[in-house]
Amino acid sequence: MPVPIATSTNAEPHREKTTAQPASPRRHAVPADDQAPLLTNAWYSTSDLAARLRVDASTLRRWRTARPPQGPPFVALSERVVMYSALDVEEWLRSRRTTPTKGIHGR
């Protein structure tokens, strides 16, 4: 039977010594309102997203390397590892959505 872990309300939290280090520069500035937690949502690899979108993985690679880049936003973890946030992909798809409307004559 598992034993519950006792917690103490009188204990002071552990604090590690830190030294001030200069912040590393970002590649792209991100607006303050776009600071959603990145690790709490789903992520797709290039091959996973290609399968979901029903396109070839080479299409996603071509979109990423186009100037300016096309396709959904991505995160390059290394030269060979690229990930796509499910939230970014959904937002990108919504931005590309076209809703047909009836013309003046109802056609």
VMD Tcl script that draws the C-alpha trace (Angstrom):
set ca {
  {0.00 0.00 0.00}
  {1.46 3.42 -0.97}
  {2.38 5.70 1.88}
  {1.42 9.38 1.49}
  {4.30 11.81 1.42}
  {4.25 14.16 4.36}
  {4.51 17.85 3.64}
  {5.71 20.46 6.05}
  {4.20 23.92 6.05}
  {7.01 25.34 8.20}
  {9.86 24.44 5.86}
  {11.40 27.20 3.81}
  {11.54 26.40 0.09}
  {14.89 25.26 -1.28}
  {16.67 28.03 -3.14}
  {19.56 27.40 -5.47}
  {22.32 29.91 -5.92}
  {22.24 31.38 -9.37}
  {24.57 33.67 -11.20}
  {23.32 36.29 -13.58}
  {23.89 35.30 -17.17}
  {23.10 37.35 -20.23}
  {19.95 36.25 -21.99}
  {20.57 34.45 -25.25}
  {19.28 36.31 -28.30}
  {16.10 35.08 -29.96}
  {15.90 34.38 -33.66}
  {12.53 36.10 -33.97}
  {10.75 38.47 -31.65}
  {7.54 36.95 -30.26}
  {4.70 39.28 -29.27}
  {3.92 39.25 -25.54}
  {0.35 38.00 -26.15}
  {1.74 34.92 -27.93}
  {3.35 33.45 -24.80}
  {1.15 30.34 -24.46}
  {2.95 27.44 -22.78}
  {4.59 25.50 -25.59}
  {5.09 22.16 -23.88}
  {1.48 21.63 -22.84}
  {0.07 21.14 -26.33}
  {0.59 18.41 -28.93}
  {3.51 18.50 -31.36}
  {3.96 16.89 -34.77}
  {7.12 15.81 -36.54}
  {7.39 16.58 -40.26}
  {6.26 13.08 -41.21}
  {3.38 13.11 -38.68}
  {2.08 16.45 -39.93}
  {2.49 15.44 -43.57}
  {0.31 12.40 -42.91}
  {-2.31 14.52 -41.09}
  {-2.42 17.11 -43.90}
  {-2.25 14.38 -46.58}
  {0.73 15.95 -48.30}
  {4.21 14.58 -48.89}
  {6.87 15.39 -46.27}
  {8.90 17.01 -49.05}
  {6.10 19.57 -49.42}
  {6.52 20.66 -45.80}
  {10.31 20.85 -46.27}
  {9.83 22.96 -49.41}
  {7.45 25.29 -47.56}
  {9.97 25.72 -44.72}
  {12.89 26.52 -47.02}
  {10.95 28.89 -49.30}
  {11.87 32.57 -49.02}
  {9.82 33.85 -47.29}
  {8.87 30.65 -45.45}
  {5.42 29.26 -46.22}
  {3.21 26.75 -44.47}
  {2.51 26.45 -40.77}
  {4.89 27.88 -38.14}
  {7.60 25.46 -37.06}
  {10.34 25.05 -34.48}
  {13.74 23.85 -35.70}
  {15.22 21.93 -32.76}
  {18.28 21.07 -34.84}
  {19.23 20.86 -38.51}
  {17.38 17.56 -38.81}
  {14.60 17.84 -36.22}
  {11.66 20.15 -36.92}
  {8.46 20.18 -34.90}
  {5.07 21.76 -35.46}
  {2.75 22.86 -32.64}
  {-0.77 21.50 -33.07}
  {-2.14 24.90 -31.99}
  {-0.06 26.71 -34.62}
  {-1.13 24.26 -37.32}
  {-4.81 24.70 -36.43}
  {-4.45 28.50 -36.47}
  {-2.64 28.33 -39.83}
  {-5.38 26.13 -41.29}
  {-8.09 28.51 -40.05}
  {-6.26 31.46 -41.66}
  {-6.33 29.67 -45.01}
  {-9.98 28.69 -44.83}
  {-12.25 30.02 -47.57}
  {-15.99 30.18 -47.01}
  {-17.89 30.39 -50.28}
  {-20.63 32.99 -50.42}
  {-23.55 33.31 -52.76}
  {-23.22 35.82 -55.57}
  {-25.53 38.72 -56.24}
  {-27.91 36.51 -58.25}
  {-28.05 33.71 -55.67}
  {-25.79 31.35 -57.60}
}
mol new
graphics top color blue
foreach p $ca { graphics top sphere $p radius 0.5 }
foreach p [lrange $ca 0 end-1] q [lrange $ca 1 end] { graphics top cylinder $p $q radius 0.2 }
display resetview
